[in-house]
């Protein structure tokens, strides 16, 4: 009886050590995950700070080039850099806004950027108004250089604070890891002693061996079952995370075009002098706003229904989807003077998830406008047809084209770009193919550099 109780005590101690080991392992895994997230956040902050500095330098170099040459083509990179500066500072403020140690740096950075941009804009206005000598006098005063140096110092302090914060986090993880290693060594030796004691007890108490083995076997089965459940749960979590990540890409990318279009329409409205033109623009703005609300509702509904099915099929009209995409891109179409035509006579309808078809149509039209050739007016045509009981959609343009001999393998990869557009993210084609393939379809491309591109989608 004594030996039997001794064995039970040993088994209990073994289970206790295993539980403690497991707890320490989970704690370390959690710390490692937080450390990884902190490192990734620091990297993104540092990268944003570097991009912000690069945008400021681009704006400054474009300004100087314009002042030296009076060539207005240098104002285009300056304007693009100005837009990026706003986005990058907002991103930096969003990441650091709640950190008290960064408040002073953010306030200084905001003030310096405003001063620097005002100085650049002042010199450009002077040059435009025929006062180049005054513009050069401002440049030669070195005020702008000192501002840029101060901005570099502030960004350097921000980077240093983030790196120091990451280093402290890593040091904490290393200390915790060493403690766990020491505990693991000690606990393993304890387990070894327990096993030896258990073997001695088993030898001394032969009549209990069979019963003990049965208990151990039952415990092993339960542990294996728990392990399988944990593995299954882990796979489900990974799958859900992947779906949520893809949903985030779709939502951010598909909502960006209407948002940018809304800003452009508002700018056109402010610049319009004719009341009739303003009224027309306001009507378009209302329609784009309505489309944006509908898009948000569709995305929310898609997210809500993920546990039942990834996307709900419904009867859709290609012309309505096309009109909605054209309205969302109306500002880009107007600015680029793009000529669009369509033909949905052969296949006017399709059963398909609405949010997917809207995203596919909008991404392909947006790409055709974005990668237009500067030497000719963009022409874009969309048509649908049926072949072998399948519906096909063809989107054709006369833009820059893509060299498929170089880029065919990574054409639909995420963050892959093939032209020098500043606003290219390399996400549109990735999202488009992912949505088409998810519904059992396929997308093919034919393209010739400086001639144009044709996308052909087969819907399942």
C-alpha positions as CSV (number, residue, x, y, z in Angstrom):
1,X,0.0,0.0,0.0
2,X,2.8,2.3,0.9
3,X,4.5,1.7,-2.4
4,X,1.3,2.3,-4.3
5,X,0.7,5.7,-2.5
6,X,4.4,6.5,-3.2
7,X,3.8,5.9,-6.9
8,X,0.7,8.1,-6.9
9,X,2.7,10.9,-5.3
10,X,5.4,10.6,-7.9
11,X,2.8,10.6,-10.7
12,X,1.2,13.7,-9.2
13,X,4.6,15.4,-8.9
14,X,5.3,14.5,-12.6
15,X,2.0,16.0,-13.7
16,X,2.6,19.1,-11.6
17,X,6.0,19.6,-13.2
18,X,4.6,19.1,-16.7
19,X,1.8,21.6,-16.0
20,X,4.3,24.2,-14.7
21,X,6.5,23.6,-17.7
22,X,3.6,24.0,-20.0
23,X,2.6,27.3,-18.2
24,X,6.1,28.6,-18.6
25,X,6.2,27.6,-22.2
26,X,2.9,29.3,-23.0
27,X,4.1,32.4,-21.1
28,X,7.3,32.4,-23.2
29,X,5.4,31.9,-26.4
30,X,3.1,34.8,-25.5
31,X,6.1,37.0,-24.7
32,X,7.8,36.0,-28.0
33,X,4.6,36.9,-29.9
34,X,4.5,40.3,-28.2
35,X,8.2,40.8,-28.9
36,X,7.6,40.0,-32.6
37,X,4.6,42.4,-32.7
38,X,6.7,45.1,-31.1
39,X,9.6,44.5,-33.5
40,X,7.3,44.7,-36.5
41,X,5.7,47.9,-35.2
42,X,9.1,49.4,-34.6
43,X,10.2,48.4,-38.1
44,X,7.0,50.0,-39.6
45,X,7.5,53.2,-37.6
46,X,11.2,53.5,-38.6
47,X,10.3,52.7,-42.3
48,X,7.5,55.4,-42.1
49,X,9.9,57.9,-40.7
50,X,12.5,57.2,-43.4
51,X,9.8,57.5,-46.1
52,X,8.6,60.8,-44.6
53,X,12.1,62.2,-44.8
54,X,12.5,60.9,-48.3
55,X,9.2,62.6,-49.3
56,X,10.4,65.9,-47.8
57,X,13.7,65.6,-49.7
58,X,11.8,64.9,-52.9
59,X,9.6,68.0,-52.4
60,X,12.7,70.1,-51.7
61,X,14.7,68.8,-54.7
62,X,11.7,69.3,-57.0
63,X,11.4,72.8,-55.7
64,X,15.0,73.6,-56.3
65,X,14.9,72.1,-59.8
66,X,11.9,74.3,-60.6
67,X,13.6,77.4,-59.2
68,X,16.7,76.7,-61.3
69,X,15.0,75.8,-64.6
70,X,11.5,77.2,-64.3
71,X,10.4,73.9,-65.8
72,X,6.9,73.2,-64.5
73,X,7.3,69.5,-65.0
74,X,9.3,69.4,-61.7
75,X,6.1,70.5,-59.9
76,X,4.4,67.1,-60.5
77,X,6.8,65.2,-58.2
78,X,6.6,68.0,-55.7
79,X,2.8,67.7,-55.6
80,X,3.0,63.9,-55.3
81,X,5.5,64.2,-52.5
82,X,3.2,66.7,-50.7
83,X,0.4,64.2,-50.7
84,X,2.7,61.4,-49.4
85,X,3.9,63.7,-46.6
86,X,0.3,64.1,-45.3
87,X,-0.3,60.3,-45.4
88,X,3.1,59.4,-43.9
89,X,2.8,61.9,-41.0
90,X,-0.8,60.7,-40.3
91,X,0.5,57.1,-40.2
92,X,3.4,58.1,-37.9
93,X,1.0,60.0,-35.6
94,X,-1.4,57.1,-35.5
95,X,1.4,54.7,-34.4
96,X,2.9,57.0,-31.8
97,X,0.1,59.3,-30.7
98,X,-0.6,57.4,-27.5
99,X,3.0,57.3,-26.3
100,X,3.9,60.1,-23.9
101,X,7.6,59.9,-24.6
102,X,7.0,60.7,-28.3
103,X,4.5,63.6,-27.8
104,X,7.2,66.3,-27.8
105,X,8.9,64.8,-30.9
106,X,5.5,64.6,-32.8
107,X,4.7,68.2,-31.9
108,X,8.1,69.4,-33.1
109,X,7.9,67.3,-36.2
110,X,4.4,68.7,-37.1
111,X,5.6,72.3,-36.6
112,X,8.8,71.8,-38.6
113,X,7.0,70.1,-41.5
114,X,4.4,72.9,-41.7
115,X,7.2,75.5,-41.7
116,X,9.2,73.6,-44.3
117,X,6.3,73.1,-46.6
118,X,5.2,76.7,-46.2
119,X,8.8,77.8,-47.1
120,X,8.8,75.6,-50.2
121,X,5.4,76.8,-51.3
122,X,6.4,80.4,-50.8
123,X,9.5,80.0,-53.1
124,X,7.4,78.3,-55.7
125,X,4.8,81.0,-55.6
126,X,7.5,83.7,-55.9
127,X,8.9,81.9,-59.0
128,X,5.5,81.6,-60.6
129,X,4.8,85.3,-59.9
130,X,8.0,86.3,-61.7
131,X,10.1,87.0,-58.6
132,X,12.9,84.4,-58.9
133,X,15.5,86.6,-57.2
134,X,13.4,86.7,-54.0
135,X,12.8,83.0,-54.2
136,X,16.6,82.4,-54.5
137,X,17.3,84.7,-51.6
138,X,15.1,82.6,-49.4
139,X,17.0,79.5,-50.6
140,X,20.4,81.1,-50.0
141,X,19.4,82.1,-46.4
142,X,19.9,78.4,-45.4
143,X,16.6,78.6,-43.4
144,X,15.2,75.6,-45.3
145,X,18.4,73.6,-44.8
146,X,18.3,74.2,-41.0
147,X,14.6,73.2,-41.0
148,X,15.5,70.0,-42.8
149,X,18.4,69.3,-40.4
150,X,16.0,69.8,-37.4
151,X,13.4,67.4,-39.1
152,X,16.2,64.8,-39.5
153,X,17.1,65.2,-35.8
154,X,13.5,64.7,-34.7
155,X,13.0,61.7,-36.9
156,X,16.4,60.3,-35.6
157,X,15.2,60.8,-32.0
158,X,11.9,59.0,-32.8
159,X,13.9,56.1,-34.4
160,X,16.3,55.9,-31.5
161,X,13.4,55.8,-28.9
162,X,11.7,53.0,-30.8
163,X,14.9,51.0,-31.2
164,X,15.7,51.5,-27.5
165,X,12.2,50.4,-26.6
166,X,12.7,47.3,-28.8
167,X,16.1,46.6,-27.2
168,X,14.6,46.7,-23.7
169,X,11.9,44.3,-24.8
170,X,14.4,41.9,-26.2
171,X,16.5,42.0,-23.0
172,X,13.4,41.2,-21.0
173,X,12.7,38.3,-23.3
174,X,16.3,37.0,-22.9
175,X,16.1,37.2,-19.1
176,X,12.8,35.3,-19.1
177,X,14.2,32.7,-21.5
178,X,17.2,32.1,-19.3
179,X,14.9,31.6,-16.3
180,X,12.8,29.1,-18.2
181,X,15.9,27.3,-19.4
182,X,17.2,26.9,-15.8
183,X,13.8,25.8,-14.6
184,X,13.6,23.3,-17.5
185,X,17.0,21.8,-16.6
186,X,16.0,21.5,-12.9
187,X,12.6,20.1,-13.7
188,X,14.1,17.5,-16.1
189,X,16.4,16.3,-13.4
190,X,13.5,16.1,-11.0
191,X,11.5,14.2,-13.6
192,X,14.5,11.8,-14.0
193,X,14.6,11.2,-10.2
194,X,10.9,10.7,-10.1
195,X,11.1,8.2,-12.9
196,X,13.9,6.3,-11.1
197,X,11.9,6.3,-7.9
198,X,8.8,5.1,-9.7
199,X,10.8,2.2,-11.3
200,X,12.1,1.2,-7.9
201,X,8.5,1.3,-6.5
202,X,7.2,-0.7,-9.4
203,X,9.9,-3.4,-8.9
204,X,9.0,-3.5,-5.2
205,X,5.3,-3.7,-5.9
206,X,5.0,-6.1,-8.8
207,X,1.3,-6.8,-8.3
208,X,0.5,-3.1,-9.1
209,X,2.4,-2.9,-12.3
210,X,-0.4,-3.8,-14.6
211,X,-2.8,-1.4,-13.0
212,X,-0.2,1.4,-13.1
213,X,0.5,0.8,-16.8
214,X,-3.2,1.0,-17.6
215,X,-3.5,4.3,-15.7
216,X,-0.5,5.6,-17.6
217,X,-1.9,4.5,-20.9
218,X,-5.2,6.2,-20.2
219,X,-3.4,9.4,-19.3
220,X,-1.3,9.2,-22.5
221,X,-4.5,8.8,-24.6
222,X,-6.0,11.8,-22.9
223,X,-2.9,13.9,-23.5
224,X,-2.8,12.8,-27.2
225,X,-6.4,13.7,-27.6
226,X,-5.8,17.1,-26.1
227,X,-2.8,17.5,-28.3
228,X,-4.9,16.7,-31.4
229,X,-7.6,19.1,-30.3
230,X,-5.0,21.8,-29.8
231,X,-3.5,21.2,-33.2
232,X,-7.0,21.3,-34.8
233,X,-7.8,24.5,-33.0
234,X,-4.4,26.0,-34.0
235,X,-5.2,25.2,-37.7
236,X,-8.6,26.7,-37.4
237,X,-7.1,29.9,-35.9
238,X,-4.5,30.1,-38.6
239,X,-7.2,29.7,-41.3
240,X,-9.3,32.4,-39.7
241,X,-6.3,34.7,-39.4
242,X,-5.5,34.2,-43.1
243,X,-9.1,34.9,-44.0
244,X,-9.2,38.1,-41.9
245,X,-5.9,39.3,-43.4
246,X,-7.3,38.8,-46.9
247,X,-10.5,40.6,-45.9
248,X,-8.4,43.5,-44.5
249,X,-6.5,43.7,-47.8
250,X,-9.8,43.7,-49.8
251,X,-11.5,46.2,-47.5
252,X,-8.6,48.7,-47.4
253,X,-7.8,48.4,-51.1
254,X,-11.4,48.6,-52.4
255,X,-12.4,51.5,-50.1
256,X,-9.3,53.5,-51.0
257,X,-10.3,54.2,-54.6
258,X,-13.7,55.7,-53.7
259,X,-12.1,57.7,-50.9
260,X,-9.4,59.1,-53.2
261,X,-12.0,59.7,-55.8
262,X,-14.1,61.7,-53.3
263,X,-11.1,63.9,-52.4
264,X,-10.5,64.6,-56.1
265,X,-14.1,65.4,-56.7
266,X,-14.1,67.8,-53.8
267,X,-11.0,69.5,-55.2
268,X,-12.7,69.8,-58.6
269,X,-15.8,71.2,-56.9
270,X,-13.7,73.8,-55.2
271,X,-11.9,74.8,-58.4
272,X,-15.1,74.9,-60.5
273,X,-16.4,78.4,-61.2
274,X,-19.6,77.6,-63.0
275,X,-22.6,76.9,-60.8
276,X,-24.0,74.3,-63.2
277,X,-20.7,72.5,-63.2
278,X,-20.6,72.6,-59.3
279,X,-24.2,71.2,-59.2
280,X,-23.1,68.4,-61.5
281,X,-20.1,67.6,-59.4
282,X,-22.1,67.7,-56.2
283,X,-24.5,65.1,-57.7
284,X,-21.6,62.9,-58.5
285,X,-20.2,63.3,-55.0
286,X,-23.6,62.3,-53.6
287,X,-23.6,59.2,-55.8
288,X,-20.0,58.3,-54.8
289,X,-20.9,58.7,-51.1
290,X,-23.9,56.4,-51.5
291,X,-21.8,53.8,-53.3
292,X,-19.2,54.1,-50.5
293,X,-21.9,53.4,-47.9
294,X,-23.2,50.5,-49.9
295,X,-19.7,49.1,-50.2
296,X,-19.2,49.4,-46.4
297,X,-22.5,47.6,-45.8
298,X,-21.5,44.8,-48.2
299,X,-18.1,44.4,-46.5
300,X,-19.7,44.3,-43.1
301,X,-22.3,41.7,-44.3
302,X,-19.5,39.6,-45.8
303,X,-17.6,39.7,-42.5
304,X,-20.8,38.8,-40.6
305,X,-21.5,35.8,-42.8
306,X,-18.0,34.3,-42.7
307,X,-19.0,31.6,-40.3
308,X,-21.7,30.4,-42.7
309,X,-20.1,30.8,-46.1
310,X,-17.4,33.0,-47.4
311,X,-19.5,34.8,-49.9
312,X,-23.2,34.8,-50.9
313,X,-24.0,34.4,-54.6
314,X,-26.8,36.6,-56.0
315,X,-28.1,37.6,-59.5
316,X,-26.1,40.6,-60.7
317,X,-26.3,42.9,-63.7
318,X,-22.9,43.6,-65.2
319,X,-24.0,47.1,-66.4
320,X,-25.0,48.1,-62.9
321,X,-21.7,46.9,-61.4
322,X,-19.9,48.7,-64.2
323,X,-21.8,52.0,-63.6
324,X,-21.0,51.8,-59.9
325,X,-17.3,51.3,-60.6
326,X,-17.3,54.2,-63.1
327,X,-18.9,56.5,-60.5
328,X,-16.4,55.5,-57.9
329,X,-13.6,56.4,-60.4
330,X,-15.3,59.4,-61.9
331,X,-12.6,61.9,-60.8
332,X,-9.8,59.8,-62.2
333,X,-11.7,59.3,-65.5
334,X,-12.3,63.0,-65.8
335,X,-8.7,64.0,-65.0
336,X,-7.3,61.4,-67.4
337,X,-9.9,62.1,-70.2
338,X,-10.3,58.4,-70.4
339,X,-12.7,57.0,-73.1
340,X,-14.7,54.0,-71.8
341,X,-17.1,51.7,-73.6
342,X,-18.8,48.4,-72.8
343,X,-20.7,45.6,-74.3
344,X,-22.6,43.3,-72.0
345,X,-25.1,42.1,-74.6
346,X,-23.9,38.5,-74.9
347,X,-23.8,37.9,-71.1
348,X,-25.7,40.7,-69.2
349,X,-26.2,38.8,-65.9
350,X,-24.2,36.4,-63.6
351,X,-24.7,34.8,-60.2
352,X,-21.8,35.9,-58.2
353,X,-20.9,37.5,-54.9
354,X,-21.7,41.2,-55.3
355,X,-18.7,42.6,-53.3
356,X,-16.3,40.4,-55.3
357,X,-17.6,41.4,-58.7
358,X,-17.5,45.1,-57.7
359,X,-14.0,44.7,-56.4
360,X,-12.8,42.9,-59.6
361,X,-14.4,45.5,-61.9
362,X,-13.2,48.5,-59.9
363,X,-9.6,47.1,-59.6
364,X,-9.2,46.4,-63.4
365,X,-10.7,49.7,-64.4
366,X,-8.6,51.6,-61.9
367,X,-5.4,49.8,-63.1
368,X,-6.2,50.7,-66.7
369,X,-6.5,54.4,-65.8
370,X,-3.6,54.4,-63.4
371,X,-1.1,52.7,-65.9
372,X,-2.2,54.7,-68.9
373,X,0.3,55.8,-71.5
374,X,1.3,59.5,-71.2
375,X,1.5,59.8,-75.0
376,X,-2.1,59.1,-75.8
377,X,-5.7,59.3,-74.5
378,X,-6.6,56.2,-72.5
379,X,-9.2,53.9,-74.1
380,X,-10.8,51.2,-72.0
381,X,-13.3,48.6,-73.1
382,X,-15.2,46.0,-71.1
383,X,-17.3,43.2,-72.6
384,X,-18.8,39.9,-71.5
385,X,-19.6,36.8,-73.4
386,X,-20.4,33.1,-73.0
387,X,-18.3,30.1,-74.0
388,X,-19.1,26.5,-73.2
389,X,-21.7,27.4,-70.5
390,X,-19.2,29.8,-68.8
391,X,-19.3,33.5,-68.5
392,X,-16.2,35.5,-69.5
393,X,-15.3,39.2,-68.9
394,X,-12.7,41.0,-71.0
395,X,-11.1,44.3,-69.9
396,X,-8.9,45.9,-72.6
397,X,-6.8,49.1,-72.5
398,X,-4.2,50.9,-74.5
399,X,-1.9,51.7,-71.6
400,X,1.7,51.1,-70.7
401,X,1.4,47.3,-70.9
402,X,3.6,44.8,-69.0
403,X,6.6,42.8,-70.2
404,X,5.3,39.3,-69.5
405,X,8.7,37.8,-70.4
406,X,10.1,39.4,-67.2
407,X,7.1,39.5,-64.9
408,X,4.8,36.6,-65.8
409,X,5.8,34.5,-62.7
410,X,5.1,37.2,-60.1
411,X,2.4,39.1,-62.0
412,X,-0.3,38.4,-59.4
413,X,2.0,38.5,-56.3
414,X,1.3,40.8,-53.4
415,X,3.2,44.1,-53.3
416,X,4.4,43.5,-56.9
417,X,4.6,46.6,-59.1
418,X,5.9,46.9,-62.6
419,X,5.8,50.7,-63.3
420,X,7.1,53.7,-61.4
421,X,3.7,55.1,-60.2
422,X,4.1,56.7,-56.8
423,X,0.6,55.5,-55.7
424,X,1.2,51.9,-56.8
425,X,0.7,49.4,-53.9
426,X,1.0,46.1,-55.7
427,X,-2.2,44.8,-54.0
428,X,-5.0,45.2,-56.7
429,X,-4.1,42.3,-59.0
430,X,-3.3,40.1,-55.9
431,X,-6.8,40.8,-54.5
432,X,-8.4,40.3,-57.9
433,X,-6.9,36.9,-58.6
434,X,-7.6,35.8,-55.0
435,X,-11.3,36.6,-55.3
436,X,-11.6,35.0,-58.7
437,X,-9.8,31.8,-57.7
438,X,-11.7,31.6,-54.4
439,X,-14.9,31.3,-56.5
440,X,-13.4,28.6,-58.8
441,X,-12.6,30.9,-61.7
442,X,-9.4,31.9,-63.5
443,X,-7.8,35.1,-64.9
444,X,-5.5,35.4,-67.9
445,X,-3.5,38.3,-69.3
446,X,-2.2,39.3,-72.7
447,X,0.0,42.4,-72.7
448,X,2.5,44.2,-74.9
449,X,4.7,47.0,-73.5
450,X,3.5,50.5,-74.7
451,X,0.6,48.9,-76.6
452,X,-1.8,47.8,-74.0
453,X,-3.2,45.0,-71.8
454,X,-6.1,42.6,-72.0
455,X,-7.4,40.8,-68.9
456,X,-9.8,37.8,-69.5
457,X,-11.7,36.4,-66.5
458,X,-13.6,33.1,-66.6
459,X,-16.2,32.9,-64.0
460,X,-17.2,29.5,-62.6
